[in-house]
């Protein structure tokens, strides 16, 4: 479900329409680039229409939770997964639709700001309850088996979408379609006073200037990492603003047409006695002989730093992790024109470590039951770009054998 959002430029006020997945705003009028930063999930509202226009002070906003991401489940019969994209009611009140349906797709959403003078109903449903209902986790569990060892949500995007309502003739009216929702007598048991706009919901705009040299940073709308061509540095949008991250590249050859980024997450897993790459290969029963060099090599998980369909995401992470010994030493990154955008944050990538252990396991019985206690320690993170060659319909990494269809890679930009 692709959702468009109307956002005024913080510099010139021009109206801009961008994807809800975009965090970098580029104004087509004044050319200013800004990162969108929020202290919590982004909040939007459906546009008010019909005879409700101009009734801003008396509007009542009902919250809906939107979840979008990949759900993975590891059970006694294997790994199952699905893509979830849904909106569910966040306030239990009779008359409210259980979901917003196609409306977020059919019209441009408006970002909440301090100009919204109505009252906002409190979000009272918990996210795990929403996920279990919307993603039909029970059905997924049924497919997986009786014993569940691990569940993960990768690439998740959570936001709140508000449905504006009005009181008219003792009824609550949908202020978007101007149709009646429920008789007010049926809502007496529910606290409908709501609260005013909270300043913590306000989106902040962060200038995309290199903190080191002041040069303009380069990046696309949905990217999380920007690069500076002037001082060859890379910057990640964290909770406190732009943070410099270690970034390297494994140079390709004349056949290289694209570089895809992977989060190289080095860690120890004490409960499974995984300290080195050799330990990982032995615990997952890989059919290879481990040597001294592998025992001196710190265990690293290689997780795609871009969103993919769950099956391809897991395959790519497994192949890159198991075959990392085939990769040459990485070098310092110097900005190149064919770097694919980083769209998966590293905190999401860290949630994939147990999934990679499960996917790499030759013997499920020796690995799956240990997953609940397989917590990583001494974690360090680095971004590494790998070279890919063009194979007409696919992108292929020659050394690790990773193959990603071009259509799948493009589809990942909308996950």
N, C-alpha and C positions, 0 to 999 in steps of 0.2 A: 504494500500500500504506500504509494508516494504521496506525501503531504507537502503542500506549498504554504509558505508563511509570508505575510506582508510585514516588512520591517522598514521604518524610516531611517535614513542615513543619519548618524549622530553628528555629522559635520554640516551638511547642507539641507537636511530634512527631506530629501527626495525619497519617494516611495520605491522600495526594492522588493521584489519577489524572489525568495530563495527556498531551497529544499530544507525541510526540517532537520535533515542530517548535517547540514552545513554549519560549521563553526567559524568560518572565515567569511566576512562580509566585504564585498568589493563594490563600491558605489560606481555605477556607470556614468554618473553625472559629474562628480567632482574627483573621482579616481581614488578616494581614500580607502585604505584597507584597515579593517578592525576585526579583532578576535572577539567573539561573543563569549562572555564568562558569566556563570551563574553559581550561586551558593548551593543550589539544589537542582532538581529536575526543571527543565524549561516548562513554562506555563503559557497556554494559549487559550483563546476563546473563539467560538464560532461567531461570525459577524451577525449583528442584530439587523433585522430587516422588517419590512412591512410597516404597520402602524406603530411598531415599538420604537422606531427611531426617535431620538430626542428624549427618551425616558431613562436616561443613564442612571440617575440617582435612585430610582426605584427598582432597578434590575436586581435579580437574585441569581447567583451563579451556582450551578450544580457541578461538582467535579467528576470527571471520568479519568481513569488511569489508562494510558496507552503503553503497552509493552511490545517491543520489537526485538527479536534476537533469536539465537539458536539454543535449543534445549537439548542437553545430552544426558543419557542415563546409562550407567554401567550396572548390569545385573548378572545373575548366574548363567544367563544364556548368551551374553555378549553385550555389545554397545548399540544402543538405539538413539535416534535423534530426530528432530523435526524443527522446522522454521515456524516461529510464532509471530504474528502481527495482529494485534487486536486492541480494542478499547472496551473497558468494562466500567460500570457505574462504581463510583467511590463513596456514595452516600446512600444508605438504604432508605428509600422513600417510595411509597406507592405512587404509581403514575409515571415514574422515570423509566425511560427505555433501558433495557439491560445493556445496550451497546449503542454507540453513535452510528454504527453501520458504515455506509459509504459517504456520509456527510463530510468528514474531514478530507476526503479525496475530492469531493465534488465542488468544494469552495475553498478559497484561500483563508487560512487561519490568521488571526491577529494576535500578536504577542502582548501579554498582559503588561501594563505599565501603570504608573501612578495616576494616569488620566482615567482609569476605570473606577468610577465612583460608586458602583453598586456594592452589594454585600455578597460575601463568598461563603458558601456552606463548607463546614469543616470536613476534610477528608477523613472518613472513619473506618474504611475497610483497609485491611493490611495487604501489602503486596503479595505475600505467599498465598493468601486466599484467592486473590485475583488470578495469580498464575495457575493455581490448581484448577480453577474453574475455566479460565480462558484457554489454556494450553492443553486441557484434558490430560493432565499428568497421570491420572489413574489409568487411562487407556494406554498410555505409553508404558507405564509400569507393567500392565498386563501383558504387553507384547514382550517386555524384557524378561520376565520370570518372577519367581517368588521372592528371591533374595536381592535387594537393592544395595549396592556397595557405594555408589557415588552418583551425585546429580550436579550438573553444572549449567550455568547460563553464560554463554560466550557472545560477546558483541552486543550485549543488551543495551537498549535505548529506552529509557523510561521518561515519560513526560505526562503532564496533566493538561487535559483539554476541558474547558468549562462550557456548559450549555447555559446560555442566558435565559431567564424566565421572568415573567411579570405576573402580578396579581391583578386580575380583572374579573369583576362580577362574581366574587367569591370562588374564583377558579385560578389555578396556576396555568399560565399560558406559555407555550414555547415561543420565545421572542425571535426565533429565527424564521419559523414558518407561520407564526401568528395563529397557531392551533391550540386548542385546549388540551391540557395534560391530565389534570386531576382536580376534583372538587376540594377546596381548602378544608372542608370538614374532615376529610380522610387523612389530613396531615397534621391534625392537632397534637398528636402524640410525638411529633418530631420537632426538634429545635430548628426553626427556620429563620432565626434572626441573623445568623451568619456574622462575619467579621469584615472589617474594612481591608483594603489592599495593604499587604505587608511589604514594607520597604525591602525586606530580604528577598522578595520575589523579583526585584528589579534586575534586569540584565545589565551588566557592565560591559563597556567597550574598551578593549585593550589595544593600544597602538601596535602595529606590526613593524616596529623598528628594532633593529638588532641591539640588544642591551650592551653589547661589547663595543661596537663601532658606530652605531646610529644609522647604518645603512638600511634600506628597505628590504624586508625579508620576502622570500619567494614561497608560494604555496597555492594550492587549489582550495576550493570552497569546503570540501569535506576532509581536508588533511588535518592532522594533529601535530605534525612536525614541519617547521619552516626552516629554510636554509638561507644563509647569508653568503652571497657570491663575493662579497668584498673581503671578509676575513675567514672564509671557509669554516664556519661554525654551524651547528644545527641546534634548534631550540624547540622544546616540547611545551605545550600548553598544560601546565599543572594547576592545582588548586590555588596556588599563590601567584600565578602569572607565568611568564615565560621562564623556563628552566633549561639550562644547557645540558645536553645529554651526550654521552660518548657515542660516537657514530663512526663505523668503519665500512670498508667495501672490499670485496674480493674481485679484483679486476678480471674482466672477461677478455675475449680476443676479438678478432675482426668480425666474427659471426654474432657477437652480442648486440641485441637490439633493445633490451629492456633490463632494468635492475629492479628486483623486488626485495623489499625489506623484511627481515625476520628479527624478532626479539630473541636475542641469545641470553637465556636466563641460566646462569650458573648457580647451582644450589647443592646442598647435601640433604639426603633423606635418611636420617639416623635409624628410624624404625625398620627400614628395609636394608640397612647397612650399605647404602649407596653413597660413596664418597668420590669415586672416580668414574670415568667412562667405562672402564673395564668392569666395575661393579654393576653398572647398569646393564651391560651386555650379558653378564652372567645371571643376574636376577630375572631378566626377561627371557632367558634361555635362547639367545640368538645362536644360530649354527655357525659360529666362527670361533677361532682361537684368539684369546686375549694375550697381549704381550706386555712387556715392561713399560713401553711408551704410553700405552693406554692407561696403565695404573698411575702414571704420573700426570695424566690429563684430567683436569677437574671436570666433573659431570656438568654438561650444559644441555638444556632443552632449547630447541630451535622452533619457535612458534611464529607462524605468519603474522606480520604486522599490518595486515589488510584483511578485510572481511571477505569471507567465502561461504558458499553453501556448506553445511556441516560435514557432509561426507568428504568433500575435497579438502576442506580445512584440516580435518583429522588425518587424512592421507598425507598431505603435504608436511604437516608437523612431524608425523612418524618417520617419513622418509628422510627429512632433513636431520632429525635427531639421530637416527640409527646410522646414517651414512655420513655423519659429520667428519669422520676421520679421513674421508676422501677429499675434503676441501683444503685448499692451500691456506697459508697464513693471510689474514686480512690486513689491509693497509689503511692509513688515515684517509678519510673521505675528502675528496675535492669535488665540488659540485659539478654535476653532469646534467645535460638536458633531458635524459631519458630515465629519470628516477620516478618510479611509481609512487603515488601518494601513500603515506602511512595513515590508515583509517581505524586501526584497532589499538586502543590504549594499552599500555603495558600492564596495568592492573587487571585488565580482562585477560591478557595473555597468560598471566600467572595462574589464573583459574584452570588453565588447560594442562597443567603439569601432570595431574593424576590421569587425565584422559590419554595423554601420550604414553604413560606407563601401561595403561590398560590396552591401548592399541598396539603397542610394541610386544606385548606378552605373547610368547608362543604357547605357553601353558597357562591357561586362565586360572586354574586351581592354585597355582603358586603365586599369583600376583593379585587377582581380584579381591580375595578376602582381606588383604593387607591394605587396601586403598583407604579405608576410613582413618587409619592412623598414620598414613604416609604424608606427613606434613613436612614441607621444605624449610630448611634453615640456611643461614649464611647466604642469603640471596643477593646476587649482583646482576644488573641488567645492562645490556649493551645492544645497540641497534646496528645490524650488519646487512648490507645490500649484497645480494647474490646475482650473478649474471644469468640471463635467460636468452635463449636463441629462438628465432622465429621458425615454427614448423607448420606454416600455412594456417591451420586452424587452432594450433596450440602454442603455448609458451613452454619450453623445456629447459630445465637446469641440467647441463650435460653430466656433471660429476655425481650428483645425488639421484638423478633419474626422475625428479619431480616433473610432472606434466600437468599443466592447468589449461583447460580450454579457454580460448579468448572470450567466448560468450559468457563463461562462468566468471571470469575475472571482471568483466564489465558489469555483470549482474550484481557482483559483490558491492559495487558502489551504491546500490539501492537497498542493501540489507540493513 
